[in-house]
Amino acid sequence: MKRKSRPPVRDRKAADAPSLSAVGVSLAVLLARAVLPPNAQLLATAGIALPVLRKGLEDFRRVGLSSHVLEALAVSISLLRRDSLSANVTTLMLELGEYLESSIARQSDELLKHLLNPVDREVWVERDGVEFSVPADEVRVGDTVIAGAGGVIAVDGTVLGGEALVNEAAMTGEAVPVAKTRGSAVLSGAHVQEGRLRIYAEQVGAHTAVARIADYIERSLNAKSVTQLDAARLADRLVPTILALAGASYLVSADWKRAAAVLQADYACALKLATPVAFKSAMYRAGKSGILVKGADALERLAEADTFVFDKTGTLTSGTLIVTDSIAFDTSYSAEDLICLAASVEEHYFHPMALAVVEAARSTGGQHFNHTEVEFVVAHGVASVIDGQRVVVGSRHFVEDDEGIAVAPHRATLENLHREGKTLLYIGFGGRLLGVLALRDTLRAESAATVARLRELGVRRIVMLTGDHAERAAEFAAKLGIDEVHADLLPDQKAAIVHKLKAGGARLAFVGDGINDAPALAGAHVGIAMQKGADIARLTADIALLEDNIARVADAKALAIATLKRVSANYRLTVGVNTAILAAAATGALPPVATSVLHNGSTIGILLNALRKLRHTVEPPRRATIRAVKQRG
């Protein structure tokens, strides 16, 4: 969805960007040397060198010594010596190098901006049973949005009806189209390949996944890492050293060509550009794989993290409830009957517990109970009438206090289920407690493998925080091989533990998904928010997952480490190559022309290496594991 309030993200004005025409003019003058007399050659060379000289003078006035000042000095020396060949080749290589460097830098920005997949300007909605088209920015929360084959989904929401194959590659990295049916979650920006969906709009406009990506990209284009800032400062500090070396080489040799050659080689371009290009390239690869990184500094801090702290629910666990027990207190009803009766009235509701009950009923293949209109009681449950008798499905408070149904006779059974860490759904029918359904969150299939992979990547300590009972939390931790568990926690206690770990010297990454995780996410060295997390968690985090797959946490860590290694290798390569070129130029082994070619050529090579894809860092998307529903009679 195009957001009118956001200006285009650009790093420089188009007028300031190096152009290919300048390179062409420099090349034409160089080729024309064969037919031009010496004075004409010098005049033409001075003409094409004017932009280089002007840029050097402007830099000197504005910031003092810089790489542009060194380049202008080198060209000026050649012109004063009437060495049009050296001046011409130097100007050509500077123009070509700057054009290619700018193009590579722009490409890294474009890679990030291409993560944004705008939705259609017009969106079909259904209101009061009528379908019609409205501007995308007029879609409201609660609207029923229609998405058909060939269209782009305009909202984040839940499928109310229909079936479709949806390609979410731009949003999650999953290349295989995913089947969406009633109850499925969908993301804005995804393409409908086949079929048609009716979608309940939960996030619209600036709150959709597409709009949040745009916000993240704006931040990532501007955020600089410590490594990037250090490289830029080093490049600036080395400029006076190179100028002094050029002066010293002239004093020793009395050869202006040698001084001009030294001035051709500096560290600034490669040091200042290769680092951000490497980070932006990595952030693009991450985004294509369902990992949104809000800046180079976040990637750098993730690479350094040695302690990972996980919130349990919705992070290490799926956050999706399943029915584990169906207990009927009336012998005329079976466990399957109880599930199907509850599902018959819950199927109109999109609460996680309702979705779990409907899914359990679908797997039993049992009967559907015909009922009258369903009454929704906010924060309590649902009610209807079956065969002339009132049926209520919901919390204990709803059934016992509001409906007056006796629960105490079954206290022992209910307490046992509570001790097992299960959530109970009470079913009342005809004024009596017909039975209960027990539901429980389950470990993600990828959680154990993710913990193990983080250890392989050098993470020394893995901690789990939860508000769950200590026994239940310890059971989860044992299955995953987690080092440390803190249970029975309140939201502010999670942030306090994060603060304590940081005070102890841990470089801490926190992974969470809920509103209560926001303080901990903000307090960690780097915060990672799960895809289904609350808005405030995603906004607070430094890294947000677009795919509901915890394995992406380890992928992000691997990518961060590989990126820092690439940056370090480019740094050493830049210093090594340019030092060798400087030494050769200072001793007279390289003339200005050869120095210019080698320096600019090596800089472009280092930039291309920074842009090169990092291998074996992100594992292919996994299919979700389907968990069977356990039932007890």
C-alpha positions, 0 to 999 in steps of 0.5 A, a space after each residue: 500500500 502506498 503511503 502518501 506521508 512517506 517520501 522516497 528513501 534516497 541517500 543522495 540527490 540524483 543531481 549529485 550522483 556520478 553519471 556514465 556520461 562523464 565517464 564517456 567524455 573522459 574516455 573520448 578525450 583519452 582516445 582523441 589524444 592520437 589526433 590532437 596536438 599537445 596543447 589541445 590535449 592539455 586543454 581538453 584534459 583540463 576541461 574534463 578534470 574540472 569536476 575533480 578539481 572543483 570537488 577537491 576545492 569544495 571539500 578542502 573549504 568545507 572539511 579540510 583534507 579529504 580523499 577528494 583533495 588528494 585526487 585533485 592534487 594528483 591531477 593538478 600535479 600532472 596538469 602542471 607538468 603538462 603530463 596530459 596522459 597521466 591526468 587524463 587516465 587519472 580523471 577517467 579512472 576516478 570518474 569510472 571508479 566513482 560511478 561504479 562505486 555509487 552504482 554498487 552502493 545504490 544497488 545495495 540500497 535498492 536490494 533493501 527497498 525491493 523487499 517492499 511489495 506494494 499492494 493494489 491501489 484499489 481493494 475489494 471489500 464486502 460490506 452489508 453483503 455487497 462487494 465493491 471497490 474502495 481505495 486501499 487507504 480507506 480499508 478499515 479494521 473489521 472490513 471483509 476484504 476480498 482477494 482473488 487470483 492475480 491480486 495482492 492481499 491488502 491487509 493482515 488478517 484471518 481468512 473468513 472463507 474461501 480457499 486459495 494458493 497464496 505466494 508469500 515469498 516476498 514476505 516470508 521467504 517461503 518459495 512454495 505457495 501456501 494453501 489458505 482456508 478458513 482460519 488461516 492467517 494472511 499477510 499484506 503483500 502476498 500474491 493470490 495465485 489461485 482461488 479466492 479469499 474473504 479476509 477479516 481485516 485485522 491490520 490495515 494501512 500503516 499497521 500492515 506488514 508491508 508498511 512496517 517493512 517500509 519503516 524498517 527499511 528507512 531505518 536500516 538505510 540510515 543506521 550505521 554500525 560501530 564497525 562502519 563508523 570506525 572504518 570511516 574515521 580511519 579513512 579520514 585519519 589516513 588522509 594527512 598521512 598519505 599527503 605527508 608520504 607524497 611530500 616525503 617521496 618528492 623531497 627524496 626523489 625530486 620527482 613530481 610523478 612519484 608524488 602524484 602516484 602516491 596521491 592516487 592511492 588512498 583508503 577512503 573509498 573502499 573503507 567507507 563504502 565496502 562496510 555499509 554495502 556488506 551490511 546492506 547486502 546481508 540485510 537484503 538476504 535476511 529480508 528475503 528469508 523472512 528476517 527484517 533487520 532494522 540497521 547495520 548496528 543491530 546485525 553487528 550486535 547480534 553477531 556479538 551476542 553470547 547469551 540468548 534469552 527466550 520468552 517461552 510462550 509463542 516463541 519456543 512454543 507454537 502459541 497455537 493451542 491444541 485440545 489434549 483432553 475431552 472429558 464428558 461428565 454426562 455418560 450419554 455424551 462421548 469425548 468426541 461428542 463433547 468436542 463437536 458440540 463445542 465446535 458447533 457454536 465456536 466455529 463462528 469465533 476466531 479466538 485461539 481456543 475456538 480455533 483449536 476446538 474447531 480443528 479438533 472436531 474436524 479431525 474427529 469427523 463427528 456430527 455437527 450440532 444444529 443451533 440457533 444464533 450464537 451470542 458472543 459474550 466478550 472475554 467470557 465465551 459464546 452461547 446458543 440454543 441446541 434442541 431447545 436447551 441453552 449451551 454455553 462454552 467459555 471460562 469458569 467464571 462465565 459458566 459458574 458465576 454468570 450462568 449459575 452452573 455447578 462446577 464444584 462436584 468435579 473439582 478434583 478432575 479440574 485441579 489435576 488438569 490445572 496442575 498439568 499446566 492446561 487451559 480449561 474450556 467449560 461446556 454447560 448444557 441445559 443448566 449443568 456442566 456437560 464437560 470440559 476441554 483441556 488445551 495446551 500450547 506445544 513446543 515448536 518442532 524447530 525449537 530444540 534444533 534452534 537451541 542446538 544450532 545457536 550453541 554451534 554458533 558460539 552462544 555460551 548461555 541460553 535462558 528461558 523466561 516464562 510466567 508458567 509454573 516452575 514444574 512445567 517450565 522445567 519440563 520444557 527446558 529439559 527437552 530443549 537443553 536450556 541452561 537456565 529457567 526463570 518461571 512464575 514471572 510477571 512482565 516487569 520481572 522479565 525486564 529485571 532479569 535481562 538487566 541483571 544479565 547485562 550487568 553481569 557482562 552478558 551480550 544479550 539477545 532477547 527473543 519474544 512476542 508479546 506486549 509484556 516482552 517489550 521492556 525486555 526487548 528494549 533492554 537487551 543488546 539486541 531484541 528479536 520479535 516473532 512474526 505473530 508477536 504484538 505490534 509493540 514487540 515488533 516495533 521495539 525489537 531490533 530484528 523482526 521475523 516475518 516467518 513464524 519459524 523460530 529457526 530464523 533466529 539461528 539463521 539471523 545469528 549465522 548471517 550476522 557472524 558471516 557478515 562481520 567476517 566478510 566486513 573484517 576480511 574486506 577491511 584487511 584486504 583494503 588496508 593490505 592492497 592499498 598499503 602495497 600500492 602506496 609503497 610501490 608508488 612511493 618508491 617509484 615502482 608504479 607511475 600515476 597511470 598504473 597507480 590509478 588503475 590498480 587503486 580504483 580497480 581494487 576498490 571496485 573489486 572489494 565493493 563487489 566482494 562486499 555485495 557478494 552473497 553470503 553462503 550457507 547462512 540461512 537454511 531453507 524454509 521448513 514446513 510446519 509439523 502437524 501435531 496430532 490431537 490427544 484425547 482422553 475419554 
